[in-house]
Amino acid sequence: MNFTKSSNPVFGSSVFSRLGTSADSGVMTVNGTMNKTGLMLLIVTFAALFTWRKFFGAYDYSTTEAAFSAVSLWLIGGGIGGFITALVTTFRPQSSHITAPLYAVFEGLFLGGISAFFEVQYPGLVMRAVALTLGVFFVMLFLFRSGTIRASGKLVMGIVAATGGIALVYLVSFIAGMFGANLGFLHGTGNFSIGFSLLVVVIAALNLILDFDFIERGAQSGAPKIMEWYGAFGLMVTLVWLYLEILRLLAKLAARRD
């Protein structure tokens, strides 16, 4: 059984094989993984509401300076904490029952602050982004479970290559930004910039298919039940990416209309 199909870095190694195919506490199931994914979504939501409310509690509708100060530490802490717990979970999947919920807390704090900044600029944008993200998730889940889209060899290779290319572009953009350069096609509102964001959203959505396939294979192989948390964590990584990309795309479209 090949477990290296997903382009999600969380699922990028034979983690299920390394941990064995059974456990005294039970085996991994698809439904169990989906339930834990739902629980992590709730954790993310409540954590995001915390920083969201702190932001708007300090916002005076004339400047964002006070609001930024109110959430800056939570925002930075959430970003750093999410990155650290993601690394720990990836390299120690046997502790994912602890680190995956912690990742959800940190990511929620980060997303709540980021979302608040977008909401100030474009009222109503965040709810549309959340609705679209959940809509894409359930559509892709339906397409996978119905067999309409399966993780075939050519599809996997294409998504992995596209995801790697996007990661490379973002890395170059980050490095260029450190030297004061600005890649306009990533941050502008032109046709190419919007088209690129739309492409990234599509690739992120297709990554869900690979994640579903990976989880299904883990369940079929009888992976330890604790790996349900690891599978849920991997899905959350993709969902966070998808949400942020949809948020960026909607912001570009809103800025273009103004």
Secondary structure, DSSP 8 states (H G I E B T S, - for coil): -------SGGGSS-HHHHT-S--TT-B--HHHHHHHHHHHHHHHHHHHHHHHHHHHHH--SS-SHHHHHHHHHHHHHHHHHHHHHHHHHHH-GGGHHHHHHHHHHHHHHHHHHHHHHHHHHSTTHHHHHHHHHHHHHHHHHHHHHTTSS---HHHHHHHHHHHHHHHHHHHHHHHHHHTT---HHHHS-SHHHHHHHHHHHHHHHHHHHHHHHHHHHHHHTT-BTTHHHHHHHHHHHHHHHHHHHHHHHHHHHHHHH-
